[in-house]
Protein backbone atom coordinates (compact mmCIF):
# COMPACT_ATOMS: atom_id res chain seq x y z
CA UNK A 1 0.00 0.00 0.00
CA UNK A 2 2.96 2.34 0.57
CA UNK A 3 3.80 2.26 -3.14
CA UNK A 4 0.19 3.16 -4.03
CA UNK A 5 0.29 6.11 -1.61
CA UNK A 6 3.43 7.40 -3.33
CA UNK A 7 1.67 7.16 -6.72
CA UNK A 8 -1.25 9.24 -5.44
CA UNK A 9 1.11 11.85 -3.99
CA UNK A 10 2.98 12.12 -7.32
CA UNK A 11 -0.29 12.61 -9.17
CA UNK A 12 -1.47 15.25 -6.70
CA UNK A 13 1.82 17.10 -7.14
CA UNK A 14 1.58 16.91 -10.94
CA UNK A 15 -2.05 18.10 -11.08
CA UNK A 16 -1.27 20.90 -8.61
CA UNK A 17 1.49 22.15 -10.92
CA UNK A 18 -0.93 22.04 -13.87
CA UNK A 19 -3.52 23.91 -11.85
CA UNK A 20 -1.04 26.72 -11.15
CA UNK A 21 -0.37 27.08 -14.89
CA UNK A 22 -4.05 27.10 -15.90
CA UNK A 23 -4.89 29.56 -13.11
CA UNK A 24 -2.13 31.91 -14.29
CA UNK A 25 -3.36 31.66 -17.90
CA UNK A 26 -6.91 32.34 -16.74
CA UNK A 27 -5.80 35.52 -14.94
CA UNK A 28 -3.73 36.70 -17.93
CA UNK A 29 -6.65 36.16 -20.32
CA UNK A 30 -9.02 37.97 -17.95
CA UNK A 31 -6.68 40.99 -17.78
CA UNK A 32 -6.43 41.15 -21.59
CA UNK A 33 -10.17 40.92 -22.21
CA UNK A 34 -10.80 44.41 -20.81
CA UNK A 35 -8.19 46.01 -23.07
CA UNK A 36 -9.50 44.12 -26.12
CA UNK A 37 -13.08 45.04 -25.26
CA UNK A 38 -12.18 48.72 -25.06
CA UNK A 39 -10.55 48.54 -28.49
CA UNK A 40 -13.71 46.97 -29.90
CA UNK A 41 -15.86 49.70 -28.36
CA UNK A 42 -13.53 52.37 -29.77
CA UNK A 43 -13.38 50.97 -33.31
CA UNK A 44 -17.03 49.99 -33.81
CA UNK A 45 -18.46 53.56 -34.01
CA UNK A 46 -15.81 54.52 -36.58
CA UNK A 47 -16.57 51.45 -38.70
CA UNK A 48 -20.30 52.11 -38.47
CA UNK A 49 -19.91 55.78 -39.38
CA UNK A 50 -17.69 54.93 -42.34
CA UNK A 51 -20.26 52.37 -43.48
CA UNK A 52 -22.94 55.05 -43.21
CA UNK A 53 -20.79 57.47 -45.22
CA UNK A 54 -20.15 54.94 -47.99
CA UNK A 55 -23.84 54.06 -48.06
CA UNK A 56 -24.83 57.73 -48.18
CA UNK A 57 -22.42 58.40 -51.03
CA UNK A 58 -23.68 55.38 -52.95
CA UNK A 59 -27.26 56.51 -52.30
CA UNK A 60 -26.64 60.15 -53.13
CA UNK A 61 -24.46 59.53 -56.16
CA UNK A 62 -26.87 57.28 -58.03
CA UNK A 63 -23.89 55.77 -59.85
CA UNK A 64 -23.16 52.13 -60.56
CA UNK A 65 -19.85 51.36 -58.97
CA UNK A 66 -18.33 47.86 -59.26
CA UNK A 67 -17.81 47.71 -55.50
CA UNK A 68 -21.39 48.65 -54.60
CA UNK A 69 -23.24 46.99 -57.47
CA UNK A 70 -24.05 43.30 -57.65
CA UNK A 71 -22.40 41.50 -60.54
CA UNK A 72 -24.90 40.09 -63.01
CA UNK A 73 -23.34 36.64 -62.77
CA UNK A 74 -20.92 36.47 -59.82
CA UNK A 75 -18.44 33.63 -60.23
CA UNK A 76 -15.68 34.25 -57.68
CA UNK A 77 -15.85 35.09 -53.97
CA UNK A 78 -13.19 35.84 -51.38
CA UNK A 79 -13.61 34.47 -47.84
CA UNK A 80 -11.51 35.89 -45.00
CA UNK A 81 -11.38 33.51 -42.01
CA UNK A 82 -10.15 34.80 -38.63
CA UNK A 83 -8.84 32.19 -36.16
CA UNK A 84 -6.25 32.25 -33.36
CA UNK A 85 -2.50 31.74 -33.30
CA UNK A 86 -2.59 29.74 -30.07
CA UNK A 87 -4.72 26.95 -28.67
CA UNK A 88 -6.09 26.35 -25.17
CA UNK A 89 -9.18 28.40 -26.04
CA UNK A 90 -11.82 25.70 -26.13
CA UNK A 91 -13.75 25.52 -29.39
CA UNK A 92 -12.98 29.11 -30.43
CA UNK A 93 -11.03 28.38 -33.63
CA UNK A 94 -12.90 25.19 -34.56
CA UNK A 95 -16.26 26.99 -34.40
CA UNK A 96 -15.00 29.75 -36.73
CA UNK A 97 -13.59 27.13 -39.11
CA UNK A 98 -16.93 25.30 -39.15
CA UNK A 99 -18.73 28.54 -40.02
CA UNK A 100 -16.23 29.17 -42.85
CA UNK A 101 -16.67 25.62 -44.14
CA UNK A 102 -20.45 26.07 -44.19
CA UNK A 103 -20.12 29.37 -46.06
CA UNK A 104 -17.68 27.83 -48.55
CA UNK A 105 -20.11 24.99 -49.21
CA UNK A 106 -22.95 27.48 -49.77
CA UNK A 107 -20.90 29.57 -52.19
CA UNK A 108 -19.70 26.46 -54.04
CA UNK A 109 -23.29 25.28 -54.44
CA UNK A 110 -23.99 28.68 -56.01
CA UNK A 111 -21.32 27.81 -58.60
CA UNK A 112 -18.80 30.31 -57.27
CA UNK A 113 -15.07 29.74 -56.97
CA UNK A 114 -13.93 30.48 -53.42
CA UNK A 115 -10.61 32.18 -52.66
CA UNK A 116 -9.67 31.65 -49.02
CA UNK A 117 -7.67 34.12 -46.93
CA UNK A 118 -6.79 33.12 -43.37
CA UNK A 119 -5.69 34.94 -40.23
CA UNK A 120 -4.25 32.76 -37.43
CA UNK A 121 -2.07 29.65 -37.25
CA UNK A 122 -4.98 27.39 -36.29
CA UNK A 123 -6.82 28.08 -39.52
CA UNK A 124 -3.64 27.84 -41.59
CA UNK A 125 -2.79 24.47 -40.00
CA UNK A 126 -6.30 23.18 -40.65
CA UNK A 127 -6.13 23.98 -44.37
CA UNK A 128 -2.49 22.89 -44.80
CA UNK A 129 -3.19 19.52 -43.16
CA UNK A 130 -5.99 18.92 -45.67
CA UNK A 131 -3.80 20.23 -48.53
CA UNK A 132 -6.32 22.87 -49.48
CA UNK A 133 -5.28 26.00 -51.29
CA UNK A 134 -5.00 29.27 -49.38
CA UNK A 135 -4.59 32.51 -51.33
CA UNK A 136 -2.82 34.32 -48.49
CA UNK A 137 -2.40 34.01 -44.73
CA UNK A 138 -1.22 36.07 -41.76
CA UNK A 139 -0.09 34.98 -38.31
CA UNK A 140 1.45 36.37 -35.15
CA UNK A 141 -1.00 39.11 -34.12
CA UNK A 142 -4.39 37.55 -33.44
CA UNK A 143 -4.37 38.29 -29.69
CA UNK A 144 -3.52 41.98 -30.16
CA UNK A 145 -4.13 43.21 -33.74
CA UNK A 146 -3.28 46.74 -34.88
CA UNK A 147 -4.65 48.86 -37.72
CA UNK A 148 -1.44 48.17 -39.63
CA UNK A 149 -2.26 44.46 -39.44
CA UNK A 150 -5.75 45.17 -40.78
CA UNK A 151 -4.25 47.13 -43.70
CA UNK A 152 -1.88 44.26 -44.49
CA UNK A 153 -4.80 41.79 -44.50
CA UNK A 154 -7.02 44.09 -46.56
CA UNK A 155 -4.44 44.92 -49.27
CA UNK A 156 -4.61 41.68 -51.33
CA UNK A 157 -8.40 41.54 -50.95
CA UNK A 158 -8.78 45.11 -52.24
CA UNK A 159 -6.43 44.28 -55.10
CA UNK A 160 -8.51 41.21 -56.00
CA UNK A 161 -11.68 43.34 -55.96
CA UNK A 162 -10.17 45.82 -58.37
CA UNK A 163 -9.19 43.14 -60.91
CA UNK A 164 -11.59 41.55 -63.41
CA UNK A 165 -12.55 38.00 -62.52
CA UNK A 166 -10.90 36.69 -65.68
CA UNK A 167 -7.61 38.05 -64.33
CA UNK A 168 -8.01 36.47 -60.89
CA UNK A 169 -10.31 39.06 -59.33
CA UNK A 170 -13.39 38.48 -57.17
CA UNK A 171 -17.00 39.65 -57.31
CA UNK A 172 -17.70 39.66 -53.56
CA UNK A 173 -15.95 39.52 -50.19
CA UNK A 174 -17.07 37.67 -47.07
CA UNK A 175 -15.50 37.65 -43.61
CA UNK A 176 -15.91 34.93 -40.95
CA UNK A 177 -14.94 35.83 -37.41
CA UNK A 178 -16.11 35.38 -33.82
CA UNK A 179 -18.22 38.25 -32.52
CA UNK A 180 -17.74 39.27 -28.90
CA UNK A 181 -21.20 39.45 -27.32
CA UNK A 182 -20.29 39.18 -23.64
CA UNK A 183 -17.75 37.59 -21.33
CA UNK A 184 -19.70 34.33 -21.55
CA UNK A 185 -20.97 34.49 -25.13
CA UNK A 186 -18.93 34.63 -28.34
CA UNK A 187 -20.65 33.81 -31.60
CA UNK A 188 -19.08 32.87 -34.97
CA UNK A 189 -20.60 35.10 -37.65
CA UNK A 190 -20.38 35.42 -41.40
CA UNK A 191 -20.72 38.85 -43.01
CA UNK A 192 -20.61 39.94 -46.60
CA UNK A 193 -18.52 43.09 -46.76
CA UNK A 194 -18.78 43.78 -50.47
CA UNK A 195 -20.74 44.50 -52.51
CA UNK A 196 -22.59 46.45 -49.87
CA UNK A 197 -25.81 44.71 -48.93
CA UNK A 198 -28.65 47.17 -49.52
CA UNK A 199 -32.23 46.83 -48.46
CA UNK A 200 -35.08 46.77 -50.96
CA UNK A 201 -34.31 50.36 -51.89
CA UNK A 202 -31.28 52.59 -51.42
CA UNK A 203 -33.34 54.84 -49.19
CA UNK A 204 -34.14 51.91 -46.88
CA UNK A 205 -30.44 51.16 -46.68
CA UNK A 206 -29.65 54.75 -45.80
CA UNK A 207 -32.22 54.58 -43.01
CA UNK A 208 -30.61 51.41 -41.67
CA UNK A 209 -27.14 52.95 -41.51
CA UNK A 210 -27.99 56.59 -40.82
CA UNK A 211 -31.14 56.33 -38.69
CA UNK A 212 -33.17 59.52 -38.41
CA UNK A 213 -30.32 61.85 -39.25
CA UNK A 214 -30.82 64.28 -42.08
CA UNK A 215 -29.27 62.91 -45.25
CA UNK A 216 -27.32 65.57 -47.08
CA UNK A 217 -27.28 66.17 -50.80
CA UNK A 218 -23.81 65.68 -52.26
CA UNK A 219 -21.86 67.33 -55.02
CA UNK A 220 -18.90 65.17 -56.00
CA UNK A 221 -15.53 66.50 -57.07
CA UNK A 222 -13.97 65.21 -59.24
CA UNK A 223 -16.60 62.44 -59.53
CA UNK A 224 -18.72 60.13 -57.42
CA UNK A 225 -16.88 57.11 -58.78
CA UNK A 226 -13.52 58.47 -57.67
CA UNK A 227 -14.93 59.31 -54.22
CA UNK A 228 -16.12 55.70 -53.90
CA UNK A 229 -12.73 54.48 -55.09
CA UNK A 230 -11.16 56.39 -52.19
CA UNK A 231 -13.77 55.50 -49.57
CA UNK A 232 -14.25 51.81 -50.14
CA UNK A 233 -10.68 50.67 -49.34
CA UNK A 234 -10.97 52.56 -46.04
CA UNK A 235 -14.30 50.86 -45.49
CA UNK A 236 -12.77 47.41 -46.00
CA UNK A 237 -9.82 48.21 -43.71
CA UNK A 238 -12.10 49.48 -40.95
CA UNK A 239 -14.37 46.46 -41.18
CA UNK A 240 -11.44 44.03 -41.18
CA UNK A 241 -9.90 45.86 -38.21
CA UNK A 242 -13.16 45.66 -36.28
CA UNK A 243 -13.45 41.95 -37.10
CA UNK A 244 -9.88 41.33 -35.87
CA UNK A 245 -10.60 43.19 -32.63
CA UNK A 246 -13.87 41.33 -32.10
CA UNK A 247 -12.04 38.05 -32.69
CA UNK A 248 -9.23 39.00 -30.28
CA UNK A 249 -11.68 39.83 -27.48
CA UNK A 250 -13.54 36.58 -28.18
CA UNK A 251 -10.29 34.60 -28.12
CA UNK A 252 -9.30 35.99 -24.70
CA UNK A 253 -12.80 35.34 -23.32
CA UNK A 254 -12.83 31.78 -24.68
CA UNK A 255 -9.35 31.12 -23.27
CA UNK A 256 -10.31 32.50 -19.86
CA UNK A 257 -13.38 30.27 -19.79
CA UNK A 258 -11.39 27.22 -20.93
CA UNK A 259 -8.65 27.82 -18.37
CA UNK A 260 -11.19 28.34 -15.60
CA UNK A 261 -12.79 25.04 -16.52
CA UNK A 262 -9.38 23.36 -16.54
CA UNK A 263 -8.55 24.86 -13.13
CA UNK A 264 -11.87 23.68 -11.68
CA UNK A 265 -11.30 20.20 -13.10
CA UNK A 266 -7.80 20.13 -11.62
CA UNK A 267 -9.24 20.98 -8.21
CA UNK A 268 -11.71 18.12 -8.51
CA UNK A 269 -8.94 15.71 -9.52
CA UNK A 270 -6.81 16.86 -6.57
CA UNK A 271 -9.73 16.30 -4.18
CA UNK A 272 -10.32 12.84 -5.65
CA UNK A 273 -6.66 11.82 -5.37
CA UNK A 274 -6.49 13.29 -1.87
CA UNK A 275 -9.40 11.10 -0.77
CA UNK A 276 -7.74 8.06 -2.36
CA UNK A 277 -4.43 8.92 -0.69
CA UNK A 278 -6.15 9.30 2.68
CA UNK A 279 -7.87 5.95 2.21
CA UNK A 280 -4.56 4.34 1.26
CA UNK A 281 -2.84 5.91 4.27
CA UNK A 282 -5.64 4.72 6.56
CA UNK A 283 -5.34 1.23 5.10
CA UNK A 284 -1.59 1.29 5.73
CA UNK A 285 -2.14 2.37 9.35
CA UNK A 286 -4.82 -0.27 9.84
CA UNK A 287 -2.57 -2.93 8.37
CA UNK A 288 0.35 -1.86 10.58
CA UNK A 289 -1.87 -1.95 13.68
CA UNK A 290 -3.14 -5.38 12.68
CA UNK A 291 0.42 -6.62 12.19
CA UNK A 292 1.48 -5.21 15.59
CA UNK A 293 -1.50 -6.75 17.34
CA UNK A 294 -0.91 -10.04 15.57
CA UNK A 295 2.77 -10.00 16.46
CA UNK A 296 2.04 -9.17 20.09
CA UNK A 297 -0.54 -11.95 20.25
CA UNK A 298 1.93 -14.43 18.76
CA UNK A 299 4.60 -13.42 21.27
CA UNK A 300 2.11 -13.75 24.10
CA UNK A 301 1.12 -17.23 22.93
CA UNK A 302 4.78 -18.21 22.60
CA UNK A 303 5.56 -16.93 26.09
CA UNK A 304 2.58 -18.81 27.56
CA UNK A 305 3.75 -22.03 25.86
CA UNK A 306 7.30 -21.74 27.22
CA UNK A 307 6.02 -21.17 30.78
CA UNK A 308 4.27 -24.50 30.67
C-alpha positions as CSV (number, residue, x, y, z in Angstrom):
1,X,0.0,0.0,0.0
2,X,3.0,2.3,0.6
3,X,3.8,2.3,-3.1
4,X,0.2,3.2,-4.0
5,X,0.3,6.1,-1.6
6,X,3.4,7.4,-3.3
7,X,1.7,7.2,-6.7
8,X,-1.2,9.2,-5.4
9,X,1.1,11.9,-4.0
10,X,3.0,12.1,-7.3
11,X,-0.3,12.6,-9.2
12,X,-1.5,15.2,-6.7
13,X,1.8,17.1,-7.1
14,X,1.6,16.9,-10.9
15,X,-2.1,18.1,-11.1
16,X,-1.3,20.9,-8.6
17,X,1.5,22.2,-10.9
18,X,-0.9,22.0,-13.9
19,X,-3.5,23.9,-11.8
20,X,-1.0,26.7,-11.1
21,X,-0.4,27.1,-14.9
22,X,-4.0,27.1,-15.9
23,X,-4.9,29.6,-13.1
24,X,-2.1,31.9,-14.3
25,X,-3.4,31.7,-17.9
26,X,-6.9,32.3,-16.7
27,X,-5.8,35.5,-14.9
28,X,-3.7,36.7,-17.9
29,X,-6.6,36.2,-20.3
30,X,-9.0,38.0,-18.0
31,X,-6.7,41.0,-17.8
32,X,-6.4,41.1,-21.6
33,X,-10.2,40.9,-22.2
34,X,-10.8,44.4,-20.8
35,X,-8.2,46.0,-23.1
36,X,-9.5,44.1,-26.1
37,X,-13.1,45.0,-25.3
38,X,-12.2,48.7,-25.1
39,X,-10.6,48.5,-28.5
40,X,-13.7,47.0,-29.9
41,X,-15.9,49.7,-28.4
42,X,-13.5,52.4,-29.8
43,X,-13.4,51.0,-33.3
44,X,-17.0,50.0,-33.8
45,X,-18.5,53.6,-34.0
46,X,-15.8,54.5,-36.6
47,X,-16.6,51.4,-38.7
48,X,-20.3,52.1,-38.5
49,X,-19.9,55.8,-39.4
50,X,-17.7,54.9,-42.3
51,X,-20.3,52.4,-43.5
52,X,-22.9,55.0,-43.2
53,X,-20.8,57.5,-45.2
54,X,-20.2,54.9,-48.0
55,X,-23.8,54.1,-48.1
56,X,-24.8,57.7,-48.2
57,X,-22.4,58.4,-51.0
58,X,-23.7,55.4,-52.9
59,X,-27.3,56.5,-52.3
60,X,-26.6,60.1,-53.1
61,X,-24.5,59.5,-56.2
62,X,-26.9,57.3,-58.0
63,X,-23.9,55.8,-59.8
64,X,-23.2,52.1,-60.6
65,X,-19.9,51.4,-59.0
66,X,-18.3,47.9,-59.3
67,X,-17.8,47.7,-55.5
68,X,-21.4,48.7,-54.6
69,X,-23.2,47.0,-57.5
70,X,-24.0,43.3,-57.7
71,X,-22.4,41.5,-60.5
72,X,-24.9,40.1,-63.0
73,X,-23.3,36.6,-62.8
74,X,-20.9,36.5,-59.8
75,X,-18.4,33.6,-60.2
76,X,-15.7,34.3,-57.7
77,X,-15.8,35.1,-54.0
78,X,-13.2,35.8,-51.4
79,X,-13.6,34.5,-47.8
80,X,-11.5,35.9,-45.0
81,X,-11.4,33.5,-42.0
82,X,-10.1,34.8,-38.6
83,X,-8.8,32.2,-36.2
84,X,-6.3,32.3,-33.4
85,X,-2.5,31.7,-33.3
86,X,-2.6,29.7,-30.1
87,X,-4.7,27.0,-28.7
88,X,-6.1,26.4,-25.2
89,X,-9.2,28.4,-26.0
90,X,-11.8,25.7,-26.1
91,X,-13.8,25.5,-29.4
92,X,-13.0,29.1,-30.4
93,X,-11.0,28.4,-33.6
94,X,-12.9,25.2,-34.6
95,X,-16.3,27.0,-34.4
96,X,-15.0,29.7,-36.7
97,X,-13.6,27.1,-39.1
98,X,-16.9,25.3,-39.1
99,X,-18.7,28.5,-40.0
100,X,-16.2,29.2,-42.9
101,X,-16.7,25.6,-44.1
102,X,-20.5,26.1,-44.2
103,X,-20.1,29.4,-46.1
104,X,-17.7,27.8,-48.5
105,X,-20.1,25.0,-49.2
106,X,-23.0,27.5,-49.8
107,X,-20.9,29.6,-52.2
108,X,-19.7,26.5,-54.0
109,X,-23.3,25.3,-54.4
110,X,-24.0,28.7,-56.0
111,X,-21.3,27.8,-58.6
112,X,-18.8,30.3,-57.3
113,X,-15.1,29.7,-57.0
114,X,-13.9,30.5,-53.4
115,X,-10.6,32.2,-52.7
116,X,-9.7,31.6,-49.0
117,X,-7.7,34.1,-46.9
118,X,-6.8,33.1,-43.4
119,X,-5.7,34.9,-40.2
120,X,-4.2,32.8,-37.4
121,X,-2.1,29.7,-37.2
122,X,-5.0,27.4,-36.3
123,X,-6.8,28.1,-39.5
124,X,-3.6,27.8,-41.6
125,X,-2.8,24.5,-40.0
126,X,-6.3,23.2,-40.6
127,X,-6.1,24.0,-44.4
128,X,-2.5,22.9,-44.8
129,X,-3.2,19.5,-43.2
130,X,-6.0,18.9,-45.7
131,X,-3.8,20.2,-48.5
132,X,-6.3,22.9,-49.5
133,X,-5.3,26.0,-51.3
134,X,-5.0,29.3,-49.4
135,X,-4.6,32.5,-51.3
136,X,-2.8,34.3,-48.5
137,X,-2.4,34.0,-44.7
138,X,-1.2,36.1,-41.8
139,X,-0.1,35.0,-38.3
140,X,1.5,36.4,-35.2
141,X,-1.0,39.1,-34.1
142,X,-4.4,37.5,-33.4
143,X,-4.4,38.3,-29.7
144,X,-3.5,42.0,-30.2
145,X,-4.1,43.2,-33.7
146,X,-3.3,46.7,-34.9
147,X,-4.7,48.9,-37.7
148,X,-1.4,48.2,-39.6
149,X,-2.3,44.5,-39.4
150,X,-5.7,45.2,-40.8
151,X,-4.2,47.1,-43.7
152,X,-1.9,44.3,-44.5
153,X,-4.8,41.8,-44.5
154,X,-7.0,44.1,-46.6
155,X,-4.4,44.9,-49.3
156,X,-4.6,41.7,-51.3
157,X,-8.4,41.5,-50.9
158,X,-8.8,45.1,-52.2
159,X,-6.4,44.3,-55.1
160,X,-8.5,41.2,-56.0
161,X,-11.7,43.3,-56.0
162,X,-10.2,45.8,-58.4
163,X,-9.2,43.1,-60.9
164,X,-11.6,41.5,-63.4
165,X,-12.6,38.0,-62.5
166,X,-10.9,36.7,-65.7
167,X,-7.6,38.1,-64.3
168,X,-8.0,36.5,-60.9
169,X,-10.3,39.1,-59.3
170,X,-13.4,38.5,-57.2
171,X,-17.0,39.7,-57.3
172,X,-17.7,39.7,-53.6
173,X,-15.9,39.5,-50.2
174,X,-17.1,37.7,-47.1
175,X,-15.5,37.6,-43.6
176,X,-15.9,34.9,-41.0
177,X,-14.9,35.8,-37.4
178,X,-16.1,35.4,-33.8
179,X,-18.2,38.3,-32.5
180,X,-17.7,39.3,-28.9
181,X,-21.2,39.4,-27.3
182,X,-20.3,39.2,-23.6
183,X,-17.7,37.6,-21.3
184,X,-19.7,34.3,-21.6
185,X,-21.0,34.5,-25.1
186,X,-18.9,34.6,-28.3
187,X,-20.7,33.8,-31.6
188,X,-19.1,32.9,-35.0
189,X,-20.6,35.1,-37.6
190,X,-20.4,35.4,-41.4
191,X,-20.7,38.9,-43.0
192,X,-20.6,39.9,-46.6
193,X,-18.5,43.1,-46.8
194,X,-18.8,43.8,-50.5
195,X,-20.7,44.5,-52.5
196,X,-22.6,46.5,-49.9
197,X,-25.8,44.7,-48.9
198,X,-28.6,47.2,-49.5
199,X,-32.2,46.8,-48.5
200,X,-35.1,46.8,-51.0
201,X,-34.3,50.4,-51.9
202,X,-31.3,52.6,-51.4
203,X,-33.3,54.8,-49.2
204,X,-34.1,51.9,-46.9
205,X,-30.4,51.2,-46.7
206,X,-29.7,54.7,-45.8
207,X,-32.2,54.6,-43.0
208,X,-30.6,51.4,-41.7
209,X,-27.1,52.9,-41.5
210,X,-28.0,56.6,-40.8
211,X,-31.1,56.3,-38.7
212,X,-33.2,59.5,-38.4
213,X,-30.3,61.8,-39.3
214,X,-30.8,64.3,-42.1
215,X,-29.3,62.9,-45.2
216,X,-27.3,65.6,-47.1
217,X,-27.3,66.2,-50.8
218,X,-23.8,65.7,-52.3
219,X,-21.9,67.3,-55.0
220,X,-18.9,65.2,-56.0
221,X,-15.5,66.5,-57.1
222,X,-14.0,65.2,-59.2
223,X,-16.6,62.4,-59.5
224,X,-18.7,60.1,-57.4
225,X,-16.9,57.1,-58.8
226,X,-13.5,58.5,-57.7
227,X,-14.9,59.3,-54.2
228,X,-16.1,55.7,-53.9
229,X,-12.7,54.5,-55.1
230,X,-11.2,56.4,-52.2
231,X,-13.8,55.5,-49.6
232,X,-14.2,51.8,-50.1
233,X,-10.7,50.7,-49.3
234,X,-11.0,52.6,-46.0
235,X,-14.3,50.9,-45.5
236,X,-12.8,47.4,-46.0
237,X,-9.8,48.2,-43.7
238,X,-12.1,49.5,-40.9
239,X,-14.4,46.5,-41.2
240,X,-11.4,44.0,-41.2
241,X,-9.9,45.9,-38.2
242,X,-13.2,45.7,-36.3
243,X,-13.5,41.9,-37.1
244,X,-9.9,41.3,-35.9
245,X,-10.6,43.2,-32.6
246,X,-13.9,41.3,-32.1
247,X,-12.0,38.0,-32.7
248,X,-9.2,39.0,-30.3
249,X,-11.7,39.8,-27.5
250,X,-13.5,36.6,-28.2
251,X,-10.3,34.6,-28.1
252,X,-9.3,36.0,-24.7
253,X,-12.8,35.3,-23.3
254,X,-12.8,31.8,-24.7
255,X,-9.3,31.1,-23.3
256,X,-10.3,32.5,-19.9
257,X,-13.4,30.3,-19.8
258,X,-11.4,27.2,-20.9
259,X,-8.7,27.8,-18.4
260,X,-11.2,28.3,-15.6
261,X,-12.8,25.0,-16.5
262,X,-9.4,23.4,-16.5
263,X,-8.6,24.9,-13.1
264,X,-11.9,23.7,-11.7
265,X,-11.3,20.2,-13.1
266,X,-7.8,20.1,-11.6
267,X,-9.2,21.0,-8.2
268,X,-11.7,18.1,-8.5
269,X,-8.9,15.7,-9.5
270,X,-6.8,16.9,-6.6
271,X,-9.7,16.3,-4.2
272,X,-10.3,12.8,-5.6
273,X,-6.7,11.8,-5.4
274,X,-6.5,13.3,-1.9
275,X,-9.4,11.1,-0.8
276,X,-7.7,8.1,-2.4
277,X,-4.4,8.9,-0.7
278,X,-6.2,9.3,2.7
279,X,-7.9,6.0,2.2
280,X,-4.6,4.3,1.3
281,X,-2.8,5.9,4.3
282,X,-5.6,4.7,6.6
283,X,-5.3,1.2,5.1
284,X,-1.6,1.3,5.7
285,X,-2.1,2.4,9.4
286,X,-4.8,-0.3,9.8
287,X,-2.6,-2.9,8.4
288,X,0.4,-1.9,10.6
289,X,-1.9,-1.9,13.7
290,X,-3.1,-5.4,12.7
291,X,0.4,-6.6,12.2
292,X,1.5,-5.2,15.6
293,X,-1.5,-6.7,17.3
294,X,-0.9,-10.0,15.6
295,X,2.8,-10.0,16.5
296,X,2.0,-9.2,20.1
297,X,-0.5,-12.0,20.3
298,X,1.9,-14.4,18.8
299,X,4.6,-13.4,21.3
300,X,2.1,-13.7,24.1
301,X,1.1,-17.2,22.9
302,X,4.8,-18.2,22.6
303,X,5.6,-16.9,26.1
304,X,2.6,-18.8,27.6
305,X,3.7,-22.0,25.9
306,X,7.3,-21.7,27.2
307,X,6.0,-21.2,30.8
308,X,4.3,-24.5,30.7
